[in-house]
Amino acid sequence: MENELLKAYAEVDVILSLMENTYVEKIPKSMIELFKKEKLQGYKPNINPKIPLDEQNLQKKTYAILAMLNLNYWCENEKEKQKLLALYSENDKKREAELRKKYNPDNLFNVKELHEVKLEDEIQNNTSLIKYEEKSLIKRIINRIMSFFKF
């Protein structure tokens, strides 16, 4: 988890180096230094300035940091901030709905019940295939005698 954050710092550092100075100057110097200092050393993000960021394979935390920078430093006025916050809120609601649909507790129990019924049917089928042969009286006597001679 920590490694993801350090990779995100490295990606943000590269993205900021590709941006116009007017945007970078709005960010506090201490934050820019944090990205430079704490980034994962040896990690070289492959960021192509000709491709939109949402089409590149970036860390999720990179997008979160860029969203925070956009909200706190690049928004021009309060109306723009409120609009952006509403958009973020809507995205969160969509994500929660998808997760709820995917991991709905009611559906999990239904799947478990179906699995149990299928398992019971399989057990019944397997036990019905076992053939039981009762040993004849002579075989039982011979086995008993043989057991006396075995140590």
C-alpha positions as CSV (number, residue, x, y, z in Angstrom):
1,M,0.0,0.0,0.0
2,E,2.8,2.4,0.9
3,N,4.5,1.4,-2.4
4,E,1.4,2.5,-4.3
5,L,1.5,5.9,-2.7
6,L,5.2,6.4,-3.5
7,K,4.6,5.4,-7.1
8,A,1.7,7.9,-7.2
9,Y,4.1,10.6,-5.9
10,A,6.5,9.8,-8.7
11,E,3.7,9.9,-11.3
12,V,2.4,13.2,-10.0
13,D,6.0,14.7,-10.0
14,V,6.4,13.7,-13.7
15,I,2.9,15.1,-14.5
16,L,3.7,18.4,-12.8
17,S,6.9,18.7,-14.7
18,L,4.9,18.4,-18.0
19,M,2.3,21.0,-17.0
20,E,2.4,24.7,-17.6
21,N,4.1,26.8,-14.9
22,T,0.9,28.8,-14.2
23,Y,-0.7,25.6,-12.8
24,V,2.5,24.4,-10.9
25,E,3.0,27.8,-9.3
26,K,-0.4,27.6,-7.6
27,I,0.7,24.5,-5.7
28,P,2.6,25.2,-2.4
29,K,6.3,24.6,-2.8
30,S,6.3,22.3,0.2
31,M,3.9,20.0,-1.5
32,I,5.9,19.9,-4.7
33,E,9.0,19.1,-2.6
34,L,7.1,16.3,-0.8
35,F,6.3,14.7,-4.2
36,K,10.0,15.0,-5.2
37,K,11.4,13.8,-1.9
38,E,9.0,10.9,-1.1
39,K,8.6,9.4,-4.6
40,L,9.7,5.9,-5.2
41,Q,13.3,6.0,-6.2
42,G,14.1,4.0,-9.3
43,Y,10.5,4.1,-10.5
44,K,10.2,5.7,-13.9
45,P,6.6,6.5,-14.8
46,N,5.8,6.1,-18.5
47,I,3.6,9.2,-19.1
48,N,2.9,10.3,-22.6
49,P,1.9,13.9,-22.8
50,K,0.1,13.3,-26.1
51,I,-2.3,10.8,-24.5
52,P,-5.0,11.9,-22.1
53,L,-4.3,10.9,-18.4
54,D,-7.5,8.8,-18.1
55,E,-6.2,6.6,-20.9
56,Q,-2.8,6.0,-19.3
57,N,-2.1,3.2,-16.8
58,L,-1.6,5.3,-13.7
59,Q,-2.0,4.5,-10.0
60,K,-5.5,5.1,-8.5
61,K,-3.8,7.3,-5.9
62,T,-2.3,9.4,-8.7
63,Y,-5.8,10.3,-9.9
64,A,-6.8,11.0,-6.3
65,I,-3.9,13.4,-5.7
66,L,-4.6,15.2,-9.0
67,A,-8.2,15.5,-8.1
68,M,-7.2,17.0,-4.7
69,L,-4.8,19.4,-6.5
70,N,-7.5,20.4,-8.9
71,L,-10.1,21.1,-6.2
72,N,-7.8,22.9,-3.8
73,Y,-5.4,24.9,-6.1
74,W,-6.6,25.0,-9.7
75,C,-10.3,25.8,-9.3
76,E,-10.8,29.5,-10.2
77,N,-13.8,30.2,-8.0
78,E,-16.2,28.8,-5.4
79,K,-18.9,27.9,-8.0
80,E,-16.4,25.7,-9.9
81,K,-15.4,24.0,-6.6
82,Q,-19.0,23.2,-5.8
83,K,-19.6,21.8,-9.2
84,L,-16.5,19.7,-8.9
85,L,-17.5,18.5,-5.4
86,A,-20.9,17.5,-6.8
87,L,-19.2,15.5,-9.6
88,Y,-17.0,13.7,-7.1
89,S,-20.0,12.9,-5.0
90,E,-21.9,11.6,-7.9
91,N,-18.9,9.4,-8.9
92,D,-18.8,8.0,-5.3
93,K,-22.5,7.2,-5.4
94,K,-22.1,5.3,-8.7
95,R,-19.1,3.4,-7.3
96,E,-21.0,2.5,-4.1
97,A,-24.0,1.3,-6.2
98,E,-21.7,-0.9,-8.3
99,L,-20.1,-2.4,-5.2
100,R,-23.4,-2.9,-3.5
101,K,-24.7,-4.7,-6.6
102,K,-21.6,-6.8,-6.9
103,Y,-21.3,-7.7,-3.2
104,N,-25.0,-7.6,-2.1
105,P,-25.3,-9.6,1.1
106,D,-28.7,-10.9,0.0
107,N,-27.2,-12.3,-3.2
108,L,-24.3,-13.8,-1.3
109,F,-26.7,-15.9,0.9
110,N,-28.7,-17.0,-2.2
111,V,-25.5,-18.2,-3.9
112,K,-24.5,-20.1,-0.7
113,E,-27.9,-21.8,-0.5
114,L,-27.7,-22.8,-4.2
115,H,-24.2,-24.1,-3.6
116,E,-25.4,-26.2,-0.5
117,V,-28.3,-27.7,-2.5
118,K,-25.9,-28.6,-5.4
119,L,-23.5,-30.1,-2.9
120,E,-26.2,-32.2,-1.2
121,D,-27.3,-33.5,-4.7
122,E,-23.7,-34.4,-5.5
123,I,-23.3,-36.3,-2.1
124,Q,-26.5,-38.3,-2.8
125,N,-25.3,-39.2,-6.3
126,N,-21.9,-40.3,-5.0
127,T,-23.4,-42.4,-2.2
128,S,-25.8,-44.1,-4.5
129,L,-22.9,-45.4,-6.6
130,I,-21.3,-47.3,-3.7
131,K,-22.0,-51.1,-4.0
132,Y,-22.2,-53.0,-0.8
133,E,-21.5,-56.7,-0.8
134,E,-22.1,-58.7,2.3
135,K,-19.4,-61.3,2.8
136,S,-20.4,-64.8,2.8
137,L,-20.2,-66.9,6.0
138,I,-17.2,-68.9,4.7
139,K,-15.3,-65.7,3.8
140,R,-15.9,-64.2,7.3
141,I,-14.7,-67.4,9.0
142,I,-11.6,-67.5,6.8
143,N,-10.8,-63.8,7.5
144,R,-11.2,-64.5,11.3
145,I,-8.8,-67.4,11.2
146,M,-6.3,-65.4,9.2
147,S,-6.5,-62.5,11.6
148,F,-5.2,-64.9,14.4
149,F,-2.1,-65.7,12.4
150,K,-1.3,-62.1,11.5
151,F,0.7,-60.1,14.0
